[in-house]
Amino acid sequence: MKWISGDWLLVLIGESGVGKSNLLSRFTKNEFNHDSRTTIGVEFSTRTVQLNNFTIKAQIWDTAGLERYRAITSAYYRGAVGALLVYDITKHLTYESVERWLKELYEHADPHIVVMLIGNKSDLESERSVPTEEAKDFAEKKGLLFLETSALDSTNVEAAFTTVLAEIHKKVSSKEVVRGPMSAVTLNSPKAEDTEKKPCCKNI
């Protein structure tokens, strides 16, 4: 087994209430909380993912969408190798703010960061206010990956995270090595190969 040392830091960003926390809990614990509270500052969880012949430890930070926590959350962008930018398909205002979130991310993050635009709550199709094609076109123009998800019924949640991780792996393999103070990504280093390091925090 080949090991890529260090956690790969991903960040979930977007307006408050779009479902970032439930996307995280669905991916890492296969849980959904109907009474999910607003994230204060940042929260994180981890999951080890098997990708082809590699084992990847994904450390995922769920950032607060409220303006007053922006200074805290933006600090986590610097170490991120991937970002999932989430909006609510039933609330057009959360989609309208995507460009501002993207601008803020690129101001602080590594230039090679992999970004996926996610339209969450696809289970609420009857309440949709953001057309799929509109968001897809926007993502293509900005060079972003794109998927619509539902944390409630698990639609595309696994695919969203694993697609981002696969794209990061592709960049690392092609020597577009993305490094950050919290990610320390290296590929096939002698010390890392065939060695499974224990994470600093509980692996969920």
C-alpha positions, 0 to 999 in steps of 0.5 A: 500500500502506498501512502501519501503523508499528511492529511489533505485539508479540504474546506467547506465554504458558503453562506450560513444555512446551505447545509455544509455541516450536514454534507460533512456529517453525511460524508464522514459519519453517514448521519443527517441532523434535522436540527443542525445548528449554525457553525461557530467559527470552524469545526472539522472531521476526518475520513480515510478514503481509498483512491485507486492504490492510495490511502488518503486521509481527508481532514475536512473543515466546516467553516461558518458562513456568517460574516462575523466569523470570516476573519477566523475561517479565511485563515484555514484557506491557506492550508487547503488543497481542496474546497467545496463551495456550497449554495442552496438550490432553493435560495438564489441569494446563496448562489449570488454570493458564490462569486464573493466566496470564490474571490475570498478563497483565491485571495488566501488559498494556494493557486492550485487549489481544487474547487467544486461548486455544489448546489445542495438540497437537490431533494427540494426540487419543487422549491428550486430557484437556481437552475442547474444549467445556470450554475453549471455554466458558471462553474465551467467559466470559472474552471470549477468542478460542479455537482448537485447534492442532497445531504438529506438523501445522500445524493452525490455526497460521496461523489462530490468529496471523492471527485475533489480528492481524485482531482487533487491526487491528479495534480499531485501526481503531475507534480503540481504539488499543493502544499500548505502549513496544515496539509504537507502533501508529498507523493511516494516519499520513502518515509511515507511509503507503506507506512500508515501514520496515525492521525492526530485526531479521531478518525471517523 
